Amino acid sequence: MSEAGQNEHTIIGGRYRMVPGVRLEEFDRPHVEAFGAEDLREKDRPLIALVARRGRPVRDDWLRVVRRIDQPGLLRTVEGGVIDPGDGKGRRFAVILERPLGGRVIDWLKTDGQNRDDLELSRLLLRPLIAALKALHDARMAHRTISLDNLYFADLARTRIALGDCLCGPPGEGQPIAFESVERAAALPAGRGEGGPREDFFALGALFASALARQVPGLESADAAADLMRRRLERGSYVALTDRARFGTDVGGLLRGLLSDNAEERWGYEEVRAWLDGRRSIGAMHSTRPQAARSFVFKGVEHTNAMSLATALAQQWRESLRVVIDEKLDGWVARAIGDERRGNMITQAIAAGRVDAGPGGDATLARVLAALDPDGPLRLRHVAVMKDGLGPLIAVAFLDDDRDTRQAMAEMLMEGLPMIGLSLVDPNDQTKRRLAQSEMADFMRLRGFVAEPMMGFGLERVLYDLNPTLPCLSPLVAEAYPQTVPDLLMALDHRARGAGRGTAPVDRHIAAFIATRLSISYAGALRGVVVGGDGEASERLAQLNLLSLAQETEPQTRVPMLARWLVQRLGPVVQSYNGKTTREWMEKELERVAPLGSLSALRAIVDNPERREADSRGMANARAAHAQLSFGIRRLNETRAARRLEAQNFGRQVAAMLGYMILLGVLAALTLGDV
Amino acid sequence: MAKKKTAARGKPAKQKGMTLPLIFLAVLGTLAIFATPTALVLAIGMAPSLVAVFMENRPGAYTAKCITACNMAGVLPVLRDLWLTGHLMSQARMMVGDPIVWLQMYGAAGVGWSLVWLAPMVAGVFADAGHDRSVARLEARQEKLREEWGDSITG
């Protein structure tokens, strides 16, 4: 790539340029690479470019919200967009942020920050951060990337602490397990979900606790994380996360408020602000999840709450279903937890489903766990995902080509797992009930998408539906990062230069991407477009029809190379017409129209119902005429001998006439006296 | 039943076929009584016709008619000479003894035979040619249809 071309591709918003040659590895985070950046108008402005690595969905739909926020506690996001760093890995999303001049807070905590007392640290840390979070929450967005390695000193003097980027990855994935609320911590990192202010304030509490302890619990190993999770489930997050740490009473009260496992009781902006202003109060003492009257013993471990038990059962998936049935889990839920509705739901799930090994048994256990722990993640085999984390996790499963996870996600939607928790909402709470009904309708729609095998639907359709700004992941165009239908068409046009006749320009990703962007939400609307019937001709015509439909959204987008690609593949469609004259006309017209780059024009040539009808009629007439001619020939051959005889007889008559004429001639001659 | 029908159909044809020779013989018999020299010339000169008349079994008897007409055309000049030279028996005997006369009479009959042989053959050739032309025309139209609509139109 030329330098000019490279420059062009590294400019965001026409003003900010990422500098590919300047790597800033000290600002790298998992799935984010840091580079130098410059403002083309203000050369002295210190900026940094964070480029999302391939393989992770990003939250670019929140870019406009984040750009508007100017708070000291949040590194200013000045611009964002898609660039090509020129490293051969294709185009990626990147954000330009103000450069944190004082470095990472975590490094400072281990050195100069060692001597700061708890209250001083709380003022330094919490005051700017709660203001930044409030600004985000007021815009209905949660940060969800709150962690010590994403916390910086914005200034050289290290007086201003600010949170870093929150757009370059799935929500919650970048947070340590200790920073996630207990429900979301049980989910896979990419499936922790969008969350809300309560999740951000929990993460803030965990961040503060970690800053005080100068370490993040659960990061040492997978066992440490599992142990932390177990302790959080049994003893509550506050106890588990502040284990063996000694705080002053004030700070302890603040942490108890922020780290409450009961989301309703958890402290928010007002409480933390009041605490910082000196109106000290103490968070609720009962910060753990509701406890059962008696424990349920599974694998020798006593579980006293539903989430703890659900997590343990999900970890021992193969053996759990038998235990659930034999140990009468439904009775435990109904009596020990005191929730008869959930108990009944478990009974129904076991009665209605299969209880043997295999997919049927998996579905039954998944339904049981969804009823057992309606606030926790949806669990199926190795997958645990929050309802609002389905989109990012499906995206990661596609980006990582993780078939097992994709299969599990499709089964979850087909089994209606998200709807089980929603059906357990308190019927007397009108607001929650309405919200649940609306969510239920959404999940029903998604289930319909998964159930439909037609191209344009399936799990790919769910992927683009739940990730509205995700670029099309088709291998044909993924490098170009197309986020809109015209971008996709242009990417295909570019791809067409190297495409052979054997490569189809539409795959399941492209079909689903277009269907989502065109809001074609029911299969019937696509039936005539993407499935024409059996055979190669129908398939290729369907591809043309879908792309033509896509082009109609912005008819000024011209794609001559894509049109040429399609024309090369339209042979079977042209051959499906019977009339040679029609076919020759079509071939000539397609060649003529292709350079114009209008797919509708191509479609009008090969997919005209009147022409098709005329062709069929012509074929029928030709068949009839051919049959009639065959009959005529047969008839002629059959009568050949008879006609010959008739002709010979006629010859004899002629001979007789000639004889008479000779006789008459002789008579005449004799009469006239010449002979 | 079928045999009966065939017989019923064949009977009148046979009767009709036998009428002409009988008339021929009756005329000759009458002439032998009243015009013996003429009858002699006719009996000898028209012998090919008599054979043809007896052999003819096709409806219309065009072979016999053609040969008879030609034969008659060859015999008539001989008769005219006979009648112009007095219609004498001696003259008649002299004439029938003349090979040139024989050649004239039988040659004319031969022309008749030739016509009968050639005319059906030529007519047959023309009929075959016409038939072939018609078939070729229909096949060409079929080929044109096949070329436009493909081989599947035969299905």
Chai-1 contact restraints between the chains, C-beta under 6 A:
chainA,res_idxA,chainB,res_idxB,connection_type,confidence,min_distance_angstrom,max_distance_angstrom,comment,restraint_id
A,N578,B,W149,contact,1.0,0.0,6.0,A-B,restraint_1
A,K580,B,E148,contact,1.0,0.0,6.0,A-B,restraint_2
A,M619,B,W149,contact,1.0,0.0,6.0,A-B,restraint_3
A,A622,B,L145,contact,1.0,0.0,6.0,A-B,restraint_4
A,A622,B,W149,contact,1.0,0.0,6.0,A-B,restraint_5
A,A622,B,I153,contact,1.0,0.0,6.0,A-B,restraint_6
A,R623,B,I153,contact,1.0,0.0,6.0,A-B,restraint_7
A,A625,B,L145,contact,1.0,0.0,6.0,A-B,restraint_8
A,H626,B,Q142,contact,1.0,0.0,6.0,A-B,restraint_9
A,H626,B,L145,contact,1.0,0.0,6.0,A-B,restraint_10
A,H626,B,I153,contact,1.0,0.0,6.0,A-B,restraint_11
A,L629,B,L138,contact,1.0,0.0,6.0,A-B,restraint_12
A,L629,B,R141,contact,1.0,0.0,6.0,A-B,restraint_13
A,L629,B,Q142,contact,1.0,0.0,6.0,A-B,restraint_14
A,G632,B,L138,contact,1.0,0.0,6.0,A-B,restraint_15
A,I633,B,V135,contact,1.0,0.0,6.0,A-B,restraint_16
A,I633,B,L138,contact,1.0,0.0,6.0,A-B,restraint_17
A,L636,B,S134,contact,1.0,0.0,6.0,A-B,restraint_18
A,L636,B,V135,contact,1.0,0.0,6.0,A-B,restraint_19
A,R640,B,H131,contact,1.0,0.0,6.0,A-B,restraint_20
A,R643,B,A127,contact,1.0,0.0,6.0,A-B,restraint_21
A,R644,B,G124,contact,1.0,0.0,6.0,A-B,restraint_22
A,R644,B,A127,contact,1.0,0.0,6.0,A-B,restraint_23
A,A647,B,A123,contact,1.0,0.0,6.0,A-B,restraint_24
A,A647,B,G124,contact,1.0,0.0,6.0,A-B,restraint_25
A,A647,B,A127,contact,1.0,0.0,6.0,A-B,restraint_26
A,Q648,B,P120,contact,1.0,0.0,6.0,A-B,restraint_27
A,Q648,B,A123,contact,1.0,0.0,6.0,A-B,restraint_28
A,Q648,B,G124,contact,1.0,0.0,6.0,A-B,restraint_29
A,F650,B,A123,contact,1.0,0.0,6.0,A-B,restraint_30
A,G651,B,A119,contact,1.0,0.0,6.0,A-B,restraint_31
A,G651,B,P120,contact,1.0,0.0,6.0,A-B,restraint_32
A,G651,B,A123,contact,1.0,0.0,6.0,A-B,restraint_33
A,R652,B,Y62,contact,1.0,0.0,6.0,A-B,restraint_34
A,R652,B,P120,contact,1.0,0.0,6.0,A-B,restraint_35
A,Q653,B,Y62,contact,1.0,0.0,6.0,A-B,restraint_36
A,V654,B,A119,contact,1.0,0.0,6.0,A-B,restraint_37
A,A655,B,C66,contact,1.0,0.0,6.0,A-B,restraint_38
A,A655,B,L115,contact,1.0,0.0,6.0,A-B,restraint_39
A,A655,B,V116,contact,1.0,0.0,6.0,A-B,restraint_40
A,A655,B,A119,contact,1.0,0.0,6.0,A-B,restraint_41
A,A656,B,Y62,contact,1.0,0.0,6.0,A-B,restraint_42
A,A656,B,K65,contact,1.0,0.0,6.0,A-B,restraint_43
A,A656,B,C66,contact,1.0,0.0,6.0,A-B,restraint_44
A,L658,B,L115,contact,1.0,0.0,6.0,A-B,restraint_45
A,G659,B,C66,contact,1.0,0.0,6.0,A-B,restraint_46
A,G659,B,A69,contact,1.0,0.0,6.0,A-B,restraint_47
A,G659,B,C70,contact,1.0,0.0,6.0,A-B,restraint_48
A,G659,B,G112,contact,1.0,0.0,6.0,A-B,restraint_49
A,Y660,B,A69,contact,1.0,0.0,6.0,A-B,restraint_50
A,I662,B,C70,contact,1.0,0.0,6.0,A-B,restraint_51
A,I662,B,A73,contact,1.0,0.0,6.0,A-B,restraint_52
A,L663,B,A69,contact,1.0,0.0,6.0,A-B,restraint_53
A,L663,B,M72,contact,1.0,0.0,6.0,A-B,restraint_54
A,L663,B,A73,contact,1.0,0.0,6.0,A-B,restraint_55
A,V666,B,A73,contact,1.0,0.0,6.0,A-B,restraint_56
A,V666,B,L76,contact,1.0,0.0,6.0,A-B,restraint_57
A,L670,B,L76,contact,1.0,0.0,6.0,A-B,restraint_58
A,L670,B,R80,contact,1.0,0.0,6.0,A-B,restraint_59
A,V675,B,P77,contact,1.0,0.0,6.0,A-B,restraint_60
